[in-house]
């Protein structure tokens, strides 16, 4: 009996090990990677909005940028929680994901009513007065299905 107890004490692999704390260099490296991913996330979210607002014909590019932004946002959110980064990164990521979700809905709506939206966008580009722009809006409302008016 005494011999088996002695073997248990000599085996260092038995029992739970405390998880090693990352050193300052590892924390700085993790923060640097998270900041780069955060910047890429913001760039893709803003890029999708600007591409969409410039020309609705590039809705496919806006959709790709929005999906990339959502994926990057989720990665940044997980890293911010895992490595306990600043609240500003966490708040910015959550806000950006909300904006990306709204962009996703906007892109889906535009894809469903693509013909109507492109006609409206072409009309507003050629409209020089506020009266002409309001006429374009009323034409868009008339062209929509009855439930959406």
C-alpha positions as CSV (number, residue, x, y, z in Angstrom):
1,X,0.0,0.0,0.0
2,X,2.7,2.4,0.9
3,X,4.4,1.8,-2.5
4,X,1.5,2.8,-4.6
5,X,1.0,6.1,-2.7
6,X,4.7,6.8,-3.4
7,X,4.2,6.3,-7.1
8,X,1.2,8.7,-7.2
9,X,3.2,11.5,-5.7
10,X,6.1,10.9,-8.1
11,X,3.9,11.1,-11.3
12,X,3.6,14.8,-12.2
13,X,0.9,14.2,-14.9
14,X,-1.8,13.2,-12.4
15,X,-4.4,15.8,-11.3
16,X,-5.5,19.1,-12.8
17,X,-2.9,21.6,-13.9
18,X,-3.4,25.3,-13.5
19,X,-3.7,26.9,-16.9
20,X,-0.7,29.0,-17.8
21,X,-1.4,32.8,-17.9
22,X,-0.3,34.4,-21.1
23,X,2.6,36.7,-20.8
24,X,2.7,40.4,-21.7
25,X,4.1,39.7,-25.1
26,X,1.3,37.2,-25.9
27,X,-1.3,39.7,-24.7
28,X,0.2,42.5,-26.9
29,X,0.3,40.1,-29.9
30,X,-3.4,39.2,-29.3
31,X,-4.4,42.8,-29.0
32,X,-2.5,43.7,-32.2
33,X,-4.3,40.9,-34.2
34,X,-7.6,41.9,-32.7
35,X,-7.1,45.5,-33.7
36,X,-6.2,44.6,-37.3
37,X,-9.3,42.4,-37.5
38,X,-11.4,45.2,-36.0
39,X,-10.1,47.7,-38.6
40,X,-10.8,45.2,-41.4
41,X,-14.3,44.7,-40.0
42,X,-15.0,48.4,-39.9
43,X,-13.6,48.8,-43.4
44,X,-15.8,46.1,-44.9
45,X,-18.9,47.4,-43.0
46,X,-18.4,50.9,-44.2
47,X,-17.4,49.7,-47.7
48,X,-20.6,47.8,-48.1
49,X,-22.6,50.9,-47.2
50,X,-20.8,53.2,-49.6
51,X,-20.9,50.7,-52.5
52,X,-24.6,50.2,-51.9
53,X,-25.3,54.0,-51.7
54,X,-23.3,54.8,-54.9
55,X,-24.9,52.4,-57.2
56,X,-27.5,49.7,-56.5
57,X,-26.3,47.7,-59.5
58,X,-23.4,46.6,-57.4
59,X,-25.7,45.0,-54.8
60,X,-23.7,41.8,-55.2
61,X,-20.5,43.5,-54.1
62,X,-22.2,45.1,-51.2
63,X,-23.6,41.7,-50.2
64,X,-20.1,40.2,-50.3
65,X,-18.7,43.0,-48.2
66,X,-21.5,42.7,-45.7
67,X,-21.0,39.0,-45.3
68,X,-17.3,39.5,-44.8
69,X,-18.1,42.2,-42.3
70,X,-20.4,39.9,-40.3
71,X,-17.8,37.1,-40.3
72,X,-15.0,39.4,-39.2
73,X,-17.3,41.0,-36.6
74,X,-18.1,37.7,-35.0
75,X,-14.3,36.8,-34.9
76,X,-13.5,40.2,-33.3
77,X,-16.3,39.8,-30.8
78,X,-15.1,36.4,-29.8
79,X,-11.5,37.6,-29.5
80,X,-12.5,40.7,-27.5
81,X,-14.4,38.5,-25.0
82,X,-11.8,35.8,-24.9
83,X,-8.8,38.1,-24.4
84,X,-10.7,40.7,-22.3
85,X,-9.9,43.6,-24.6
86,X,-11.2,47.1,-24.0
87,X,-14.9,47.9,-23.8
88,X,-14.5,50.3,-26.8
89,X,-13.6,47.4,-29.1
90,X,-16.5,45.4,-27.7
91,X,-18.9,48.3,-28.1
92,X,-17.7,49.1,-31.6
93,X,-17.9,45.5,-32.7
94,X,-21.5,45.1,-31.4
95,X,-22.5,48.4,-33.0
96,X,-20.9,47.4,-36.3
97,X,-22.7,44.0,-36.2
98,X,-26.0,45.8,-35.7
99,X,-25.3,48.0,-38.7
100,X,-24.2,45.0,-40.8
101,X,-27.5,43.2,-39.9
102,X,-29.5,46.3,-41.1
103,X,-27.4,46.3,-44.3
104,X,-28.2,42.6,-44.7
105,X,-31.9,43.4,-44.5
106,X,-31.5,46.4,-46.9
107,X,-29.6,44.2,-49.4
108,X,-32.3,41.5,-49.3
109,X,-35.0,44.0,-49.8
110,X,-33.2,45.6,-52.7
111,X,-32.6,42.2,-54.3
112,X,-36.3,41.3,-54.0
113,X,-37.3,44.6,-55.6
114,X,-34.3,45.2,-57.8
115,X,-36.1,46.5,-60.9
116,X,-38.1,49.0,-58.9
117,X,-35.1,50.3,-56.9
118,X,-32.9,50.7,-60.0
119,X,-35.8,52.6,-61.8
120,X,-36.1,54.9,-58.7
121,X,-32.3,55.4,-58.5
122,X,-32.1,56.3,-62.2
123,X,-35.0,58.7,-61.8
124,X,-33.5,60.5,-58.8
125,X,-30.2,60.9,-60.6
126,X,-31.8,62.7,-63.5
127,X,-34.1,64.8,-61.2
128,X,-32.9,68.3,-60.8
129,X,-35.6,69.7,-58.4
130,X,-37.2,68.6,-55.2
131,X,-40.5,68.3,-57.1
132,X,-39.0,65.9,-59.6
133,X,-37.5,63.8,-56.8
134,X,-40.8,63.6,-55.0
135,X,-42.4,62.5,-58.3
136,X,-39.8,59.7,-58.5
137,X,-40.7,58.6,-55.0
138,X,-44.4,58.6,-55.8
139,X,-43.7,56.5,-58.9
140,X,-41.8,54.1,-56.8
141,X,-44.7,53.8,-54.3
142,X,-47.1,53.2,-57.2
143,X,-44.9,50.5,-58.7
144,X,-44.7,48.5,-55.4
145,X,-47.1,45.7,-54.6
146,X,-50.2,46.8,-52.7
147,X,-49.1,45.3,-49.3
148,X,-45.9,47.4,-49.3
149,X,-47.4,50.8,-50.1
